[in-house]
Amino acid sequence: MASLQDIAREQQRLRAAQREKTEAARKSALTAAAQLSSSLHSSVRREVDRVEANQQAIDEQARQLLSESETFSSETGRWLQAFDELHQAMSQLANLDSWAESVEARLESVTENLETLTGA
């Protein structure tokens, strides 16, 4: 039969073995958690970098669109001004044409009157 001392030593040996297993499992879990954390961090970092790159591209496109819109607006303003000037010139030509017809009618009237006077 085993002595009480042998039983106590066996119990101590079993506890030490259990502590070693627990410590090894703890270290393994910490290592796995660190690897998982590193992997997740890398994955998140890549996505953040991708989002930042997309945001920069969007910002650049927005700046370019704003610039093109300002240029278009300026060109449109110039075209509208040119159209208004042309419209005014056409109106003046119409007025001139009307004036010329009026003068022509008056001159025809004067000519008729003079012919009537000289022929009578």
Backbone as CSV, one residue per row, in Angstrom:
resi,resn,N_x,N_y,N_z,CA_x,CA_y,CA_z,C_x,C_y,C_z
1,MET,0.815,-1.152,0.000,0.000,0.000,0.000,0.879,1.242,0.000
2,ALA,0.381,2.295,-0.693,1.200,3.488,-0.829,1.084,4.310,0.442
3,SER,2.196,4.903,0.735,2.219,5.711,1.952,1.584,7.071,1.690
4,LEU,1.249,7.711,2.765,0.642,9.029,2.671,1.581,9.993,1.973
5,GLN,2.845,9.850,2.210,3.845,10.705,1.578,3.882,10.460,0.073
6,ASP,3.768,9.233,-0.343,3.761,8.900,-1.772,2.521,9.496,-2.450
7,ILE,1.416,9.431,-1.759,0.170,9.984,-2.301,0.307,11.498,-2.443
8,ALA,0.894,12.176,-1.445,1.080,13.628,-1.479,2.006,14.004,-2.628
9,ARG,3.116,13.236,-2.823,4.046,13.517,-3.929,3.349,13.343,-5.275
10,GLU,2.553,12.276,-5.381,1.831,12.022,-6.628,0.852,13.161,-6.902
11,GLN,0.193,13.622,-5.855,-0.749,14.737,-6.001,-0.024,15.999,-6.448
12,GLN,1.165,16.270,-5.859,1.952,17.442,-6.250,2.402,17.336,-7.713
13,ARG,2.812,16.122,-8.098,3.250,15.901,-9.476,2.082,16.133,-10.444
14,LEU,0.902,15.629,-10.094,-0.274,15.809,-10.936,-0.669,17.291,-11.045
15,ARG,-0.590,18.012,-9.896,-0.891,19.451,-9.919,0.110,20.211,-10.781
16,ALA,1.394,19.865,-10.670,2.426,20.527,-11.479,2.187,20.249,-12.968
17,ALA,1.849,19.007,-13.295,1.577,18.648,-14.685,0.351,19.415,-15.191
18,GLN,-0.670,19.518,-14.332,-1.872,20.254,-14.714,-1.548,21.735,-14.918
19,ARG,-0.691,22.315,-14.028,-0.283,23.715,-14.169,0.457,23.930,-15.487
20,GLU,1.324,22.976,-15.828,2.075,23.085,-17.082,1.124,23.038,-18.281
21,LYS,0.139,22.121,-18.222,-0.844,22.035,-19.300,-1.638,23.336,-19.410
22,THR,-2.052,23.853,-18.242,-2.826,25.088,-18.212,-2.000,26.253,-18.757
23,GLU,-0.739,26.326,-18.337,0.151,27.395,-18.805,0.393,27.269,-20.308
24,ALA,0.608,26.055,-20.791,0.817,25.847,-22.227,-0.444,26.237,-23.001
25,ALA,-1.616,25.873,-22.484,-2.876,26.228,-23.141,-3.080,27.747,-23.122
26,ARG,-2.728,28.385,-22.002,-2.844,29.843,-21.893,-1.938,30.522,-22.903
27,LYS,-0.679,30.052,-23.004,0.270,30.633,-23.964,-0.221,30.415,-25.396
28,SER,-0.739,29.238,-25.654,-1.267,28.931,-26.989,-2.453,29.834,-27.318
29,ALA,-3.331,30.039,-26.344,-4.495,30.906,-26.541,-4.053,32.347,-26.760
30,LEU,-3.067,32.816,-25.988,-2.561,34.178,-26.159,-1.929,34.352,-27.540
31,THR,-1.173,33.344,-27.966,-0.539,33.399,-29.281,-1.604,33.435,-30.380
32,ALA,-2.619,32.570,-30.251,-3.695,32.540,-31.240,-4.458,33.865,-31.242
33,ALA,-4.714,34.423,-30.074,-5.424,35.701,-29.985,-4.591,36.820,-30.605
34,ALA,-3.284,36.797,-30.360,-2.405,37.813,-30.943,-2.379,37.696,-32.464
35,GLN,-2.324,36.454,-32.959,-2.330,36.245,-34.411,-3.655,36.702,-35.021
36,LEU,-4.757,36.357,-34.360,-6.063,36.774,-34.838,-6.167,38.292,-34.840
37,SER,-5.723,38.903,-33.752,-5.762,40.358,-33.652,-4.920,40.997,-34.751
38,SER,-3.741,40.449,-34.978,-2.866,40.979,-36.027,-3.509,40.812,-37.397
39,SER,-4.099,39.664,-37.637,-4.756,39.399,-38.918,-5.936,40.345,-39.125
40,LEU,-6.752,40.510,-38.078,-7.890,41.415,-38.177,-7.426,42.852,-38.388
41,HIS,-6.395,43.248,-37.662,-5.851,44.605,-37.793,-5.360,44.837,-39.218
42,SER,-4.649,43.861,-39.770,-4.149,43.988,-41.140,-5.297,44.099,-42.132
43,SER,-6.300,43.266,-41.927,-7.458,43.292,-42.827,-8.180,44.635,-42.742
44,VAL,-8.413,45.109,-41.533,-9.082,46.396,-41.344,-8.234,47.516,-41.934
45,ARG,-6.936,47.461,-41.706,-6.023,48.495,-42.220,-6.071,48.548,-43.750
46,ARG,-6.093,47.354,-44.393,-6.173,47.320,-45.857,-7.474,47.964,-46.331
47,GLU,-8.572,47.642,-45.658,-9.863,48.217,-46.045,-9.887,49.728,-45.811
48,VAL,-9.314,50.162,-44.691,-9.245,51.601,-44.411,-8.412,52.294,-45.484
49,ASP,-7.291,51.694,-45.852,-6.452,52.268,-46.915,-7.219,52.348,-48.229
50,ARG,-7.995,51.303,-48.532,-8.778,51.277,-49.765,-9.849,52.373,-49.732
51,VAL,-10.510,52.515,-48.584,-11.541,53.547,-48.445,-10.911,54.939,-48.572
52,GLU,-9.748,55.138,-47.955,-9.064,56.433,-48.057,-8.682,56.731,-49.499
53,ALA,-8.177,55.727,-50.214,-7.815,55.916,-51.625,-9.059,56.261,-52.446
54,ASN,-10.160,55.560,-52.188,-11.410,55.864,-52.898,-11.879,57.279,-52.589
55,GLN,-11.773,57.665,-51.319,-12.202,59.010,-50.922,-11.343,60.071,-51.606
56,GLN,-10.048,59.829,-51.700,-9.165,60.774,-52.384,-9.541,60.878,-53.859
57,ALA,-9.839,59.734,-54.478,-10.237,59.742,-55.891,-11.555,60.504,-56.058
58,ILE,-12.494,60.288,-55.151,-13.774,61.001,-55.211,-13.556,62.497,-55.029
59,ASP,-12.707,62.868,-54.065,-12.418,64.283,-53.840,-11.801,64.916,-55.085
60,GLU,-10.875,64.216,-55.724,-10.228,64.730,-56.933,-11.251,64.884,-58.058
61,GLN,-12.118,63.891,-58.210,-13.155,63.979,-59.242,-14.118,65.128,-58.946
62,ALA,-14.432,65.333,-57.677,-15.330,66.433,-57.299,-14.678,67.779,-57.618
63,ARG,-13.371,67.914,-57.313,-12.663,69.157,-57.637,-12.645,69.379,-59.151
64,GLN,-12.397,68.319,-59.905,-12.360,68.426,-61.362,-13.735,68.801,-61.907
65,LEU,-14.771,68.175,-61.381,-16.132,68.488,-61.816,-16.490,69.939,-61.497
66,LEU,-16.090,70.403,-60.319,-16.355,71.789,-59.946,-15.653,72.729,-60.914
67,SER,-14.401,72.425,-61.229,-13.641,73.253,-62.163,-14.302,73.262,-63.536
68,GLU,-14.704,72.087,-64.011,-15.365,71.999,-65.317,-16.703,72.725,-65.300
69,SER,-17.420,72.649,-64.190,-18.705,73.350,-64.070,-18.502,74.856,-64.118
70,GLU,-17.461,75.335,-63.435,-17.173,76.771,-63.448,-16.796,77.226,-64.856
71,THR,-15.998,76.418,-65.555,-15.618,76.743,-66.930,-16.856,76.761,-67.823
72,PHE,-17.714,75.745,-67.685,-18.939,75.677,-68.475,-19.822,76.888,-68.201
73,SER,-19.949,77.247,-66.933,-20.774,78.398,-66.565,-20.221,79.673,-67.194
74,SER,-18.914,79.825,-67.155,-18.281,81.004,-67.739,-18.502,81.044,-69.249
75,GLU,-18.307,79.906,-69.912,-18.516,79.837,-71.357,-19.986,80.099,-71.705
76,THR,-20.886,79.564,-70.909,-22.310,79.794,-71.140,-22.630,81.278,-71.020
77,GLY,-22.033,81.926,-70.024,-22.234,83.365,-69.855,-21.748,84.147,-71.068
78,ARG,-20.600,83.744,-71.600,-20.073,84.423,-72.792,-20.994,84.190,-73.998
79,TRP,-21.491,82.967,-74.156,-22.395,82.681,-75.265,-23.694,83.486,-75.126
80,LEU,-24.215,83.565,-73.912,-25.439,84.338,-73.697,-25.223,85.812,-74.010
81,GLN,-24.071,86.328,-73.611,-23.758,87.727,-73.902,-23.644,87.942,-75.415
82,ALA,-22.963,87.015,-76.092,-22.842,87.129,-77.552,-24.216,87.048,-78.210
83,PHE,-25.078,86.158,-77.725,-26.428,86.042,-78.272,-27.211,87.337,-78.062
84,ASP,-27.103,87.903,-76.845,-27.812,89.163,-76.572,-27.330,90.276,-77.497
85,GLU,-26.015,90.337,-77.713,-25.469,91.361,-78.609,-25.971,91.155,-80.033
86,LEU,-25.996,89.900,-80.481,-26.501,89.602,-81.819,-27.986,89.955,-81.925
87,HIS,-28.727,89.619,-80.885,-30.160,89.932,-80.881,-30.388,91.433,-80.969
88,GLN,-29.606,92.209,-80.214,-29.735,93.665,-80.262,-29.371,94.198,-81.646
89,ALA,-28.321,93.635,-82.235,-27.922,94.068,-83.575,-29.012,93.748,-84.587
90,MET,-29.617,92.562,-84.460,-30.700,92.194,-85.378,-31.900,93.126,-85.188
91,SER,-32.174,93.478,-83.948,-33.280,94.404,-83.685,-32.996,95.762,-84.308
92,GLN,-31.759,96.204,-84.190,-31.379,97.486,-84.784,-31.496,97.423,-86.306
93,LEU,-31.100,96.279,-86.903,-31.243,96.123,-88.344,-32.712,96.153,-88.749
94,ALA,-33.547,95.522,-87.937,-34.978,95.552,-88.234,-35.494,96.980,-88.155
95,ASN,-35.036,97.726,-87.147,-35.437,99.128,-87.018,-34.912,99.939,-88.199
96,LEU,-33.680,99.666,-88.611,-33.081,100.365,-89.744,-33.852,100.049,-91.020
97,ASP,-34.214,98.783,-91.177,-34.988,98.378,-92.350,-36.334,99.094,-92.357
98,SER,-36.967,99.148,-91.226,-38.256,99.838,-91.110,-38.082,101.324,-91.417
99,TRP,-37.003,101.923,-90.906,-36.728,103.340,-91.145,-36.485,103.575,-92.637
100,ALA,-35.706,102.639,-93.248,-35.400,102.782,-94.680,-36.681,102.683,-95.505
101,GLU,-37.571,101.780,-95.158,-38.839,101.666,-95.878,-39.661,102.947,-95.724
102,SER,-39.625,103.518,-94.522,-40.359,104.760,-94.260,-39.790,105.896,-95.113
103,VAL,-38.451,106.000,-95.161,-37.798,107.041,-95.955,-38.113,106.826,-97.433
104,GLU,-38.065,105.563,-97.865,-38.354,105.244,-99.261,-39.782,105.657,-99.615
105,ALA,-40.710,105.364,-98.727,-42.110,105.739,-98.977,-42.251,107.251,-99.066
106,ARG,-41.571,107.978,-98.188,-41.628,109.437,-98.209,-41.020,109.987,-99.497
107,LEU,-39.873,109.384,-99.880,-39.230,109.849,-101.114,-40.115,109.571,-102.320
108,GLU,-40.794,108.450,-102.347,-41.716,108.140,-103.444,-42.853,109.156,-103.463
109,SER,-43.309,109.520,-102.248,-44.377,110.513,-102.149,-43.889,111.861,-102.662
110,VAL,-42.680,112.233,-102.277,-42.110,113.510,-102.736,-41.933,113.459,-104.252
111,THR,-41.438,112.333,-104.774,-41.219,112.186,-106.203,-42.544,112.296,-106.949
112,GLU,-43.580,111.659,-106.447,-44.894,111.743,-107.068,-45.402,113.190,-107.071
113,ASN,-45.206,113.849,-105.931,-45.634,115.251,-105.811,-44.879,116.128,-106.801
114,LEU,-43.578,115.902,-106.928,-42.764,116.693,-107.840,-43.176,116.407,-109.294
115,GLU,-43.448,115.174,-109.609,-43.888,114.822,-110.960,-45.234,115.457,-111.256
116,THR,-46.074,115.463,-110.248,-47.381,116.075,-110.410,-47.225,117.567,-110.636
117,LEU,-46.345,118.179,-109.892,-46.120,119.628,-110.014,-45.459,119.957,-111.348
118,THR,-44.484,119.182,-111.742,-43.776,119.478,-112.990,-44.577,119.055,-114.202
119,GLY,-45.432,118.147,-114.067,-46.229,117.677,-115.201,-47.522,118.458,-115.331
120,ALA,-47.910,119.209,-114.353,-49.192,119.892,-114.412,-49.126,121.182,-115.108
